[in-house]
Amino acid sequence: MGSDQIAGMTPGVREALARGASWCVTFEISDASHKWVQFTGDTINATYPYEEQPESRLGELGSFHLVDWAKNSYVTGTLKLDNAEAIATWIDKYFIEVLDCQKEYSVGLTLEKATLKDLGQAKRVEVAKEETTLIDGQGDAKNIEAAIEEAKKEAGNLSPNAQKKVEEMRAASRATGEMFAAEDFATAATRYADGPVRQTQKNKDPRGFAEFAKMLSEHSAKGHSLTMLRLQAKRPTLWEMEADLKKFSVPLLVIVGDEDDWCLDGSIFLKRTVPTAGLLVIPRSGHTITSEEPAAFNAGLAELFAAAEAGRWLAHKPNQMN
């Protein structure tokens, strides 16, 4: 198994699981684009370049129930695993044992708002802002076309200001990922920890900040780089999820530090978009508010839990209460 590869893929799988069945994560070998695996919900869809029955090659991997396949093309089935790391481990085995990849393979990741079910029995789903396509897809043409148009609409319906924020955040993630890949990790971790949004913790709690920086420097350089480049720089942003956020119905408390410049706009956007959202801004605090102001943070959570359990979270909006 490739431990670095599993570590790199696990966040992508975890994100797909967290977002639900309407999201598909694609892993593709960097120097061999014909070798790919997709995961959505409990479904695996992968390239299958063989003529013999998949059971002969996939049997030893376990936890897989075959649904459909085509010779020298693809295989689709359900995966009876619900742990992100276990799923990433299964995908790693597929790359190595079925697709004959070297153990130190390099894999790219994309997270897309598309499902294999919604788009018919597609042999591969691809969704992008400018173009949405199905590669060798099959299924009901009208359903596929409708799903494609919906995916395009959701991907491209951003205001200029929101688009600018998305581009800035992704550019920052790419720059950070490249820094982790190019520099000595101890140096890169020190620079990352000492960023503008953590200065409040550094000044209020030097000992706690030093412990945070030390723990960060002990992490995987490759893992951090891949997470920034292939997950954080590509994952959907809050502005791109506006339509779904407007339907959010669970009590939500957004907590942000007033010195956390990267998260302030997003927090206000959530407050204005999610019908059930409350906003708590903790003064004189940055990105690490759980460490900087644990009493204020926990007090906010206590109020959220108490009000939600009593059915009073939306008491100030009686027309929205059930």
Secondary structure, 3 states (H helix, E strand, C coil): CCHHHHHHHHHHHHHHHHHCCCCEEEEEECCEEEEEEEEECCEEEEEECCCCCCHHHHHHHCCEEEEEEECCEEEEEEECCCCHHHHHHHHHHHHHHHCCCCCCCCEEEEEECCCCCCCCECCCEEECCCCEEECCCECCHHHHHHHHHHHHHHHHCCCHHHHHHHHHHHHHHHHHHHHHHHCCHHHHHHHHHCCHHHHHHHHHCHHHHHHHHHHHHCCCHHHHHHHHHHHHCCCCCCHHHHHHHCCCCCCEEEEEECCCHHHHHHHHHHHHHCCCEEEEEECCCCCCHHHHCHHHHHHHHHHHHHHHHCCCCCCCCHHHCC
